[in-house]
């Protein structure tokens, strides 16, 4: 079985050490290589626009006092073309809180800024994941490696959001203030915090929720004081424009892992794909509530319930990419201690395989398109029109699998059987005297009948 093969990486301390070192060394080499790429220090000039380039451009505009330009697509496209010299375009829809976070990048060369950002967030993520996974750390790293690699490659903030959700998980039981601070910091990508928020509501973590709300309000006030009240109007305008872009397929949908992208790329009308996304989001939130109920009924551990919430975080919004998948690693680490009891080997194989597929597919397709059309290929245009969003289908199947596991855990049959077994008298082997008496009684019966 595929699951048993993967789980063998943690069969001994020496194996775990080998796999962990290999993954970490590979990621370190990738970080160094990408530092040269983002710094444009390599012998060849790479002209395509990447995600960290967009971060750096925004930081420059903040330094120039022109942040509002990045929220207007007609001006942002000119800024990005001037920076990278390519025709590719990346809309900017991040909340102003994330603008504050990337603002210091403008004080450094692009390559150094990338190195510091990706190293700091990757190290924080790995430490958080290690604290949660324990002896399962090697297994989680292997399953998650494609998602880690794609996040390093594009310089995105998936490690940061994964760290924040991990901090929420580590502190939600005993330190609600810290959990609330981390949850509030998820305002930089609020659509990825919806499932965690529903978990907090379902478990009545009022202290954490109040702290998170205070963080959002305080950070919003700071953004207003720094950028002016008009920044909110500009941000909302960018969101409206991005919805039009998403509907018309101007994003690289094959890199997305949402139901909307999967069905839209498969040829369904955008309106149908949207409603199917809404249905998937509803099922994902239902899975969170069901997992919490199972935890309350002592049929699942609290960690397993929060693991489900982390897993489905990327299944709610239509705007979810493969670089957001590090959050799934947090969910997997939380679920692994109980996974063998609730899922058989085939189901675990599907779970591992779907995570690997969702992480690797976009990376492999990007490499193929770059090799076929060159580094200047515009992946938001006609080059990828025949490329399906397999990652989105993988997430749909993963959601169905989670619902299957949770629904099976609600069935009373195993509990009734366990209770019946507990009422039966314990089975014990007869001693020698009982055996001798039984033999003598059988002989007496034989003589009597003769």
Buried (B, 14 or more C-beta within 10 A) or exposed (E): EBBEEBBEBBEEEEEBEEBBEBBBEBBEEBBEEBBBBBBBEEEEEBBBBBBBBBBBBBBBBBBEEEBBBBBBBEBBBEBBBEBBEBBBBBBBBBBBBBBBBBBBBBEBBBBBBBBBBBBEBBEBBBEBBBBBBEEBBBBBBBBBBBBBBBBBBBBBBBBBBBBBBBBBBBBBEEBBEBBBBBBBBBBBBEBBBBBBBBBBBBBEBEBBBBBBEBBBEEBBEEBBEBBBEEBBEBBEBBEEBBBEBBBEBBBBBBBBBBBBBBBBBEEBEBEEBBBBBBEBBEBBBBBBBBBBBBBEEEBBBBBBBBBBBBBBBBBBBBBBBBBBBBBBBBBBBBBBBBBEEBBEEEBBBBBBBBBBBBBBBBBEBBEEBBEEBEEBBBBBBEBBEEBBBBBBBBBBBBBBBBBEBBEEBEEEEEEEEEEEEEEEEEEEEEEEEEEEEEEEEEEEEEEEEE
